[in-house]
C-alpha cells in the first residue's frame, strides 16, 4: 500500500466571504456598528501613533435616499496601500488588534490608549456586505506626503485598488451602495436610534448629515457614561432614568473586581450601573438582564447569564474591557474572565442588599414590596438574600397581606398554611371558623419559602392545611343515627363528627389523588395523550383502591338542620329531599372537578329534591 501523502486544504473564497459576511451576524444593522467601530479605532490609532497637537476627531454619517448611499467619514489615521492589502483585504488580520497588543506591553499612556481600541478579529469590514452590493473606501494616511488610495469591492474574490486624486483631509470615507433590503436605514430617525444604541459611549463625536447638508451641530452620541467621568450615585441615577426610561427604586454603581490568585491580586476592570426597577411579575416580566459594553462599544442588550440566577428583579449596564465578545460581537464568551465577573457582580449585589436592609429600611421595604412574589422564589437560591427578605415579604392570608412577623404576632409561632387552593374553600372555612389565621402558600415557591423560614427558626412550626385534617373534627359517632343510616343506604361513605361552623351541615372530603386522577381521566377520554405514557396513566387509574377514589361524607353533629331532620326521621316527606339538597350543595361547595354528566346529575337531583320539598310544604 503506498504511503499517504500530505495535501493542502482548498479554500473557496467567495463561499467563505458569503458565510462570514451574511451568516456571521444575526442582524444586518450590526454592519453600521462595525463601520462605526472601525472609524472610531482609526481616530484612536491616529491619537496613539501620530499624537497631533490639538487633535479633535469626529465621525460623520451621511446618507442619500436619492443615490441609495450610506457613508461614514472620519479623520483618523487612514491607510497606506500596504495596510489595505495586509489588513483590510486580509480576512482575520486586524491592524487594531495588533496595535493594541503592542500598546498593552507598555504602561501609563500606552496602556490607556490600548483600552480605547475596540477592533479584534479582522472580520468587521466584511459586515459591510450585509448592507451593500458595492463598497468604496477612500483613504489617506496621516504620514506626510501619503497618497490617497481607493479600494473597491463587490464582496467577491477580487478587489480593485488604485491611487486617486488627493483626499483633502487625512482619514477615510467608507461609501456603501446599499442593497434594496438595506435601504430602510436611509432615514434620519432610524440612523439616529442605531447610532445612539451602538456608539453612545464612544469618545469620538458622531454627527449625522443628509445628502449635501451640513452635519448636525451637536453629536448624536453622549460620548461617555457616569462611570467614565467618575460620576457619583446621583449621576448614575439620572443616567438610568434616561437610558431605561424608568424610575429606579435603587441604583448600584459597579466597581472593579479584585481577584486573589495565590499570593497575587488581579484587578478585573468592571463598571456600569445595576438597578431595581419599580416592578416585576413572576415568569411574565422577570428581569435579570443587563446591556453589555466592551471598551465603550455596545455588544448586546439582554445578557441574562452575567447576573446571578436569583437576581431576576435587577437590570442594568455592565462594561469591562476584559470581557471578550464572540466573533460576531453580539454576545460574550463565557470564559474564566466572564465567570470572575459573574462572581464579582454577585458579591457586590449581596453586599448592597445587606447594606440597604440594614441602613435604609424604607428603600429596602419598597424594593421587597415591588418584587414580593419574585423575591420569595429566587431568595431560596441565595441564603444571604433570604435573610434580608425573610421578615419583609408579604403573604396573602385570611386576614389580608401580612409579613411573617405580623402573622406570628396574631397567631403565635405555628404558621397554618395551604399550598394547593384547589377545592379548599370548605377547609378554609373550617379553619377560619376556629379563629385560625391561614397563609395562602399556593403560588410560586411560597411553601418552600415557609419551610426554609421554619428550618432557620427553632421556635416556628408549620401546620399544612390538608383535606379532611383530623384536627378540624371532633368525634360524635353516635349522633344523627337516622340521617347517617339514610346516607349510608344511598351508597355513601359516612362519618358523623362535630365541626365549626354549625351552620355548615355537611362536607364531602375527597382523597388527595382525586384531582390528579380526574385530570388523567379527562386527558385519556379526549385522546390528548397516547402511546406508553397513556398506558402508564391507565395503570395508575387501575391501581387505585375504591377508598382512593370515593369521597367521604362528613355530617355535622352540631348542625341544627340535621338534628331536626334526624328527629323527624325517614317517614317525614321532607326528610329525604332535604338531605339530598344538603348533600348536593355540599358537593358543589367542595369545588372539586366533576364531569359534565356528574354536574348535570347533581344539579338535577338538587332541583328535583327542592320540588319535592315544595310539595311537602304544600
TALIN-V897663 format. One record per residue. N is the residue number from 1. SS is DSSP state (2 for helix, 1 for strand, 0 for the rest). PSI is psi in radians with two decimals (* if undefined). NEAR is the number of other C-alpha atoms within 10 Angstrom. Layout:
# TALIN-V897663
N,SS,PSI,NEAR  N,SS,PSI,NEAR
This chain:
# TALIN-V897663
1,0,2.28,3  2,0,2.68,4  3,0,2.52,5  4,0,2.56,6  5,0,2.65,5  6,0,2.30,6  7,0,2.72,6  8,0,2.51,5  9,0,2.45,5  10,0,2.70,6  11,0,2.04,8  12,0,1.67,8  13,2,-0.75,13  14,2,-0.70,13  15,2,-0.70,12  16,2,-0.73,14  17,2,-0.67,19  18,2,-0.78,16  19,2,-0.85,12  20,2,-0.73,19  21,2,-0.64,22  22,2,-0.38,18  23,2,-0.13,14  24,0,-0.57,19  25,0,2.43,19  26,0,-0.41,10  27,0,2.11,11  28,0,-0.44,19  29,0,-0.33,18  30,2,-0.28,22  31,2,-0.64,21  32,2,-0.72,25  33,2,-0.79,23  34,2,-0.67,23  35,2,-0.72,21  36,2,-0.73,25  37,2,-0.77,22  38,2,-0.71,22  39,2,-0.75,28  40,2,-0.83,28  41,2,-0.58,22  42,2,-0.72,25  43,2,-0.73,25  44,2,-0.59,24  45,2,-0.74,23  46,2,-0.70,21  47,2,-0.65,18  48,2,-0.65,20  49,2,-0.78,12  50,0,-0.62,13  51,0,0.99,11  52,0,2.54,11  53,0,2.26,7  54,0,0.38,6  55,0,2.19,13  56,0,1.50,12  57,0,2.80,19  58,1,2.82,18  59,1,2.36,24  60,1,2.17,22  61,1,2.08,24  62,1,2.43,23  63,1,2.66,24  64,1,2.01,17  65,0,-0.65,14  66,0,-0.87,8  67,0,-0.08,10  68,0,0.87,17  69,1,2.59,20  70,1,2.18,25  71,1,2.53,21  72,1,2.16,23  73,1,2.27,23  74,1,2.84,27  75,0,0.82,25  76,0,-2.67,29  77,0,-0.38,25  78,0,3.10,27  79,0,2.54,25  80,0,3.00,18  81,2,-0.72,20  82,2,-0.73,10  83,2,-0.61,14  84,2,-0.81,19  85,2,-0.73,13  86,2,-0.52,14  87,2,-0.96,17  88,2,-0.72,21  89,0,0.18,19  90,0,1.97,13  91,0,2.25,17  92,0,0.00,12  93,0,2.25,16  94,0,2.07,19  95,2,-0.80,20  96,2,-0.78,22  97,2,-0.72,17  98,2,-0.67,14  99,2,-0.75,18  100,2,-0.71,22  101,2,-0.68,14  102,2,-0.76,13  103,2,-0.58,19  104,0,-0.26,16  105,0,-0.27,10  106,0,-2.72,12  107,0,3.00,11  108,0,-2.08,9  109,2,-0.64,11  110,2,-0.76,15  111,2,-0.68,16  112,2,-0.68,14  113,2,-0.66,19  114,2,-0.62,25  115,2,-0.39,18  116,2,-0.26,21  117,0,2.36,25  118,0,-0.76,21  119,0,2.66,22  120,0,-0.80,21  121,0,-0.34,18  122,0,0.46,19  123,0,-0.26,23  124,2,-0.60,28  125,2,-0.50,17  126,2,-0.49,21  127,2,-0.35,25  128,2,-0.50,27  129,2,-0.08,25  130,2,-0.60,25  131,2,-0.61,25  132,1,2.48,25  133,1,-0.35,16  134,1,2.39,17  135,1,2.30,23  136,1,2.13,19  137,1,2.11,19  138,1,2.21,23  139,1,2.55,32  140,1,2.16,27  141,0,2.76,24  142,0,-0.30,21  143,0,2.53,13  144,0,2.51,8  145,0,0.30,9  146,0,2.46,16  147,0,2.86,18  148,1,2.25,24  149,1,2.60,23  150,1,2.21,20  151,1,2.29,20  152,1,2.36,16  153,1,2.58,18  154,0,0.26,15  155,0,0.20,20  156,0,-2.77,14  157,0,-0.35,12  158,0,2.87,12  159,0,2.85,12  160,1,2.46,10  161,1,2.14,17  162,1,2.69,12  163,1,2.35,13  164,1,3.14,12  165,0,2.55,10  166,0,2.34,15  167,0,2.36,16  168,0,-0.75,8  169,0,2.69,15  170,0,2.49,21  171,1,-2.81,25  172,1,2.49,28  173,1,2.11,22  174,1,2.05,21  175,1,2.18,22  176,1,2.08,21  177,1,1.86,23  178,1,2.55,23  179,0,2.83,16  180,2,-0.72,11  181,2,-0.34,11  182,2,-0.04,17  183,2,-0.11,17  184,2,-0.38,12  185,2,-0.25,21  186,0,1.07,19  187,0,2.32,13  188,2,-0.77,14  189,2,-0.73,10  190,2,-0.78,11  191,2,-0.69,19  192,2,-0.81,17  193,2,-0.73,12  194,2,-0.74,17  195,2,-0.77,20  196,2,-0.69,18  197,2,-0.89,18  198,2,-0.63,23  199,2,0.42,26  200,0,-0.58,23  201,0,-0.08,20  202,0,2.36,22  203,0,-0.39,18  204,0,2.18,24  205,1,2.47,20  206,1,2.17,30  207,1,2.73,22  208,1,2.45,22  209,1,2.53,17  210,1,2.31,17  211,0,-2.18,15  212,0,0.24,9  213,0,2.80,9  214,0,2.53,12  215,0,2.79,17  216,0,2.47,13  217,0,-0.72,9  218,0,2.48,11  219,0,2.65,18  220,0,-0.57,17  221,0,2.56,20  222,0,-0.37,16  223,0,-0.24,17  224,0,2.86,15  225,0,2.95,19  226,2,-0.64,20  227,2,-0.32,19  228,2,-0.48,13  229,0,0.20,9  230,0,0.64,10  231,0,2.75,12  232,0,-3.05,11  233,2,-0.71,16  234,2,-0.64,11  235,2,-0.74,15  236,2,-0.69,21  237,2,-0.76,22  238,2,-0.73,14  239,2,-0.79,15  240,2,-0.74,22  241,2,-0.77,12  242,2,-0.77,10  243,2,-0.67,12  244,2,-0.02,13  245,0,0.93,9  246,0,2.68,12  247,0,1.75,15  248,0,2.59,19  249,0,-0.55,16  250,1,2.64,18  251,1,2.35,21  252,1,1.93,18  253,1,2.25,22  254,0,2.73,20  255,0,2.94,16  256,0,2.66,14  257,1,2.17,20  258,1,2.13,15  259,1,2.23,15  260,1,2.15,10  261,1,1.73,8  262,0,-2.05,6  263,0,-0.11,5  264,1,2.83,7  265,1,2.29,10  266,1,2.33,10  267,1,2.13,10  268,1,1.92,19  269,0,2.26,16  270,0,2.32,21  271,1,3.04,21  272,1,-2.87,22  273,1,2.24,23  274,1,2.60,25  275,1,2.78,22  276,1,2.00,24  277,0,2.96,21  278,0,0.01,16  279,0,2.79,19  280,0,2.85,20  281,1,2.21,15  282,0,2.20,17  283,0,-0.25,10  284,0,-0.76,7  285,1,1.01,12  286,0,2.67,17  287,0,-1.83,21  288,0,0.59,21  289,1,2.64,24  290,1,2.64,24  291,1,2.44,17  292,1,2.34,25  293,1,2.43,23  294,1,2.08,21  295,0,0.83,19  296,0,-0.05,24  297,1,2.35,25  298,1,2.34,22  299,1,-0.98,24  300,1,2.79,18  301,1,-0.57,16  302,1,1.15,17  303,1,2.08,20  304,0,-0.10,16  305,0,-0.25,15  306,0,-0.62,22  307,0,2.67,24  308,0,2.61,19  309,0,-0.40,14  310,0,-0.13,18  311,0,0.82,24  312,0,0.09,24  313,0,0.34,26  314,0,2.52,23  315,1,3.12,26  316,1,-2.85,26  317,1,2.38,22  318,1,2.32,24  319,1,2.38,23  320,0,2.35,19  321,0,-0.20,19  322,0,-0.31,15  323,0,2.45,25  324,0,2.07,17  325,1,2.75,18  326,0,3.05,13  327,0,-0.66,16  328,0,-0.24,19  329,0,0.63,22  330,0,0.00,18  331,0,3.13,16  332,1,2.58,20  333,0,2.29,14  334,0,1.24,15  335,0,-2.88,10  336,2,-0.66,10  337,2,-0.68,14  338,2,-0.80,17  339,2,-0.60,15  340,2,-0.69,17  341,2,-0.73,24  342,2,-0.87,17  343,2,-0.71,16  344,2,-0.72,20  345,2,-0.74,22  346,2,-0.76,19  347,2,-0.72,13  348,2,-0.67,16  349,2,-0.83,20  350,2,-0.74,17  351,2,-0.70,13  352,2,-0.81,14  353,2,-0.68,19  354,2,-0.67,18  355,2,-0.75,14  356,2,-0.78,18  357,2,-0.58,20  358,2,-0.73,11  359,2,-0.29,11  360,0,1.26,12  361,2,-0.65,13  362,2,-0.78,10  363,2,-0.77,13  364,2,-0.67,22  365,2,-0.70,16  366,2,-0.70,15  367,2,-0.81,26  368,2,-0.71,22  369,2,-0.69,15  370,2,-0.51,20  371,0,0.61,22  372,2,-0.98,22  373,2,-0.70,20  374,2,-0.73,25  375,2,-0.63,27  376,2,-0.58,25  377,2,-0.91,20  378,2,-0.40,19  379,2,-0.34,20  380,2,-0.37,20  381,2,-0.19,14  382,0,1.71,15  383,2,-0.65,11  384,2,-0.68,14  385,2,-0.69,21  386,2,-0.78,20  387,2,-0.52,16  388,2,-0.51,20  389,2,-0.21,21  390,0,-0.72,21  391,0,0.13,13  392,0,-0.39,22  393,0,2.71,24  394,1,2.59,21  395,1,2.55,21  396,1,2.29,15  397,1,3.05,17  398,0,-0.11,17  399,0,0.50,13  400,1,-3.07,12  401,1,2.13,15  402,1,2.66,17  403,1,2.88,17  404,2,-0.69,20  405,2,-0.64,15  406,2,-0.65,14  407,2,-0.77,22  408,2,-0.60,15  409,2,-0.48,10  410,2,-0.54,12  411,2,0.11,14  412,0,-2.89,14  413,0,0.09,18  414,1,2.09,15  415,1,1.96,20  416,1,2.20,20  417,1,2.82,23  418,1,2.51,20  419,0,-0.18,19  420,0,1.97,14  421,0,0.14,15  422,0,1.99,13  423,0,0.39,18  424,0,0.20,20  425,2,-0.79,12  426,2,-0.68,20  427,2,-0.69,21  428,2,-0.71,22  429,2,-0.71,16  430,2,-0.76,18  431,2,-0.83,20  432,2,-0.55,16  433,2,-0.42,15  434,0,0.14,13  435,0,0.30,10  436,0,2.41,18  437,0,2.18,23  438,1,2.38,24  439,1,2.25,26  440,1,1.81,21  441,0,0.66,22  442,0,-0.16,15  443,0,-3.13,16  444,0,1.98,16  445,0,0.14,18  446,2,-0.66,21  447,2,-0.75,21  448,2,-0.65,15  449,2,-0.80,20  450,2,-0.69,20  451,2,-0.71,13  452,2,-0.73,15  453,2,-0.82,20  454,2,-0.62,17  455,2,-0.52,13  456,0,-0.02,10  457,0,1.93,10  458,0,-0.42,9  459,0,0.05,10  460,0,2.33,16  461,1,2.50,17  462,1,2.45,15  463,1,1.84,11  464,1,2.25,16  465,0,2.12,22  466,0,2.66,16  467,0,2.31,18  468,0,0.40,18  469,0,2.23,11  470,2,-0.48,9  471,2,-0.23,9  472,2,-0.26,17  473,0,2.51,16  474,1,2.45,14  475,1,2.36,13  476,0,0.85,16  477,0,-0.50,14  478,0,-0.11,10  479,0,2.80,18  480,0,0.94,23  481,2,-0.68,14  482,2,-0.74,18  483,2,-0.77,24  484,2,-0.78,22  485,2,-0.74,13  486,2,-0.78,18  487,2,-0.71,19  488,2,-0.63,14  489,2,-0.38,11  490,0,0.01,8  491,0,0.23,8  492,0,2.55,15  493,1,2.14,16  494,1,2.43,19  495,1,2.33,19  496,1,2.23,23  497,1,2.87,20  498,1,2.35,20  499,0,2.81,26  500,0,2.55,19  501,0,2.67,16  502,0,-0.30,15  503,0,-0.18,12  504,0,1.81,20  505,0,-0.52,24  506,1,2.69,27  507,1,2.53,25  508,1,2.11,26  509,1,2.06,22  510,0,2.60,20  511,0,2.69,16  512,0,-0.48,14  513,0,0.01,11  514,2,-0.93,16  515,2,-0.67,17  516,2,-0.78,11  517,2,-0.67,19  518,2,-0.70,17  519,2,-0.68,12  520,2,-0.78,18  521,2,-0.76,16  522,2,-0.72,13  523,2,-0.71,15  524,2,-0.71,16  525,2,-0.60,10  526,0,0.12,8  527,0,0.61,10  528,0,-0.29,10  529,0,2.43,15  530,0,-3.06,12  531,2,-2.66,7  532,2,-0.60,9  533,2,-0.72,10  534,2,-0.67,16  535,2,-0.72,13  536,2,-0.69,12  537,2,-0.68,18  538,2,-0.66,15  539,2,-0.69,11  540,2,-0.77,12  541,2,-0.67,17  542,2,-0.53,9  543,2,-0.22,10  544,0,2.39,12  545,0,2.77,9  546,2,-0.63,8  547,2,-0.39,11  548,2,-0.28,15  549,2,-0.59,17  550,0,2.40,15  551,0,2.79,19  552,1,2.31,17  553,1,2.11,22  554,1,2.05,23  555,1,2.34,28  556,1,1.93,28  557,0,-0.31,24  558,0,-0.03,21  559,0,2.11,19  560,2,-0.60,14  561,2,-0.85,17  562,2,-0.60,24  563,2,-0.78,19  564,2,-0.73,12  565,2,-0.66,19  566,2,-0.62,19  567,2,-0.66,14  568,2,-0.70,15  569,0,3.00,18  570,0,-0.22,15  571,0,-0.30,8  572,0,2.30,13  573,2,-0.35,15  574,2,-0.17,20  575,2,-1.06,22  576,2,-0.85,20  577,2,-0.60,22  578,2,-0.75,18  579,2,-0.65,21  580,2,-0.70,19  581,2,-0.76,20  582,2,-0.81,20  583,2,-0.74,23  584,2,-0.62,23  585,2,-0.72,18  586,2,-0.60,20  587,2,-0.77,20  588,2,-0.65,17  589,2,-0.47,16  590,2,-0.47,19  591,0,0.36,15  592,0,2.84,16  593,0,2.27,17  594,0,2.60,14  595,0,2.96,11  596,2,-0.68,8  597,2,-0.71,9  598,2,-0.74,11  599,2,-0.77,15  600,2,-0.73,12  601,2,-0.80,13  602,2,-0.74,19  603,2,-0.82,16  604,2,-0.62,13  605,2,-0.72,17  606,2,-0.74,21  607,2,-0.70,16  608,2,-0.68,15  609,2,-0.69,21  610,2,-0.72,17  611,2,-0.70,13  612,2,-0.68,17  613,2,-0.71,18  614,2,-0.72,12  615,2,-0.68,11  616,2,-0.66,13  617,2,-0.73,9  618,0,*,6
